[in-house]
Amino acid sequence: MAAGPKHPLAGPPPRTPAPKSSGVKASTVITLTGIGVVSLLLIGYCSAQDDYEEVGADCVDVNSLEPDGSYTVVDEDYCDDDHAHYYGSRGAYSWYYGGVRSGARITHGTTMRPSDVQITSRKGTVIQRGGFGGRSGWGSGS
């Protein structure tokens, strides 16, 4: 047989060059990962802070409105919708936000629930945390 041209796959495999380094050092990867982790922690910490204005609330008997605009303050359990005296959003009792309390009366506030504030009763019950609506289970102002 005559020696003819060899088949291209019949010879030894071609030499492949060694893979080139990407140039990224392990210390750079660790540094960038560390910065990312610290950034996420900082963002999480900042978003968890209570930066909202705090407003006080008192439960009032809405049928006790006097000509001077004041209401009679009652126990906050009356504004809890699980309480027997609660009659819904147009019921006999409602939260009164802000205002100036004098004895058993309060005035210079509102029954309209403010937004983007933290609302706390005089007993320390948080009624609403700023920005995300009210706590379920509590009556709203009307």
C-alpha positions, -999 to +999 in steps of 0.1 A: +000+000+000+012+033-008+015+058+020-011+084+014-021+113+034-030+105+069-064+111+083-064+142+105-076+123+135-050+096+131-021+116+147-014+125+182-038+150+198-028+186+193-013+203+224-036+227+241-022+257+257-024+259+295-055+278+308-047+314+314-053+328+348-083+352+351-062+376+371-086+376+400-068+370+433-084+353+462-079+383+484-099+405+460-128+380+461-127+378+499-126+416+501-156+421+477-176+394+495-169+411+529-180+445+515-212+429+502-220+412+536-213+444+555-235+464+531-264+440+536-261+441+573-260+479+573-291+481+551-310+456+573-300+475+605-312+509+591-345+495+578-352+480+613-348+513+631-379+530+644-374+564+628-411+573+630-427+601+650-445+587+680-481+598+686-501+590+718-536+576+717-565+575+742-597+555+740-627+579+741-664+576+743-674+593+710-709+600+723-694+623+750-684+652+727-687+685+745-691+719+728-654+726+735-645+696+713-634+674+742-642+637+748-644+616+779-614+592+781-623+556+789-602+525+795-584+514+763-599+480+765-631+496+752-614+503+719-602+467+715-625+450+690-624+418+711-640+437+740-677+435+747-682+473+745-667+476+710-693+485+683-672+487+651-657+517+634-689+538+640-693+524+675-695+542+709-657+541+715-628+551+693-591+560+695-583+596+698-548+605+685-526+632+699-545+658+719-541+673+754-555+654+783-570+672+813-583+649+839-608+625+823-612+647+792-591+651+761-591+677+733-570+692+705-564+658+688-582+638+661-601+606+656-586+602+622-557+577+623-524+594+612-502+575+588-464+570+589-462+574+627-459+549+656-491+551+677-488+541+713-516+541+740-509+556+774-506+520+788-477+515+762-497+493+738-484+498+702-514+504+681-496+511+648-460+510+637-450+536+613-456+531+576-474+498+573-510+503+587-525+494+619-522+465+643-550+440+635-574+437+663-577+474+671-605+497+661-597+526+638-606+562+642-637+575+624 
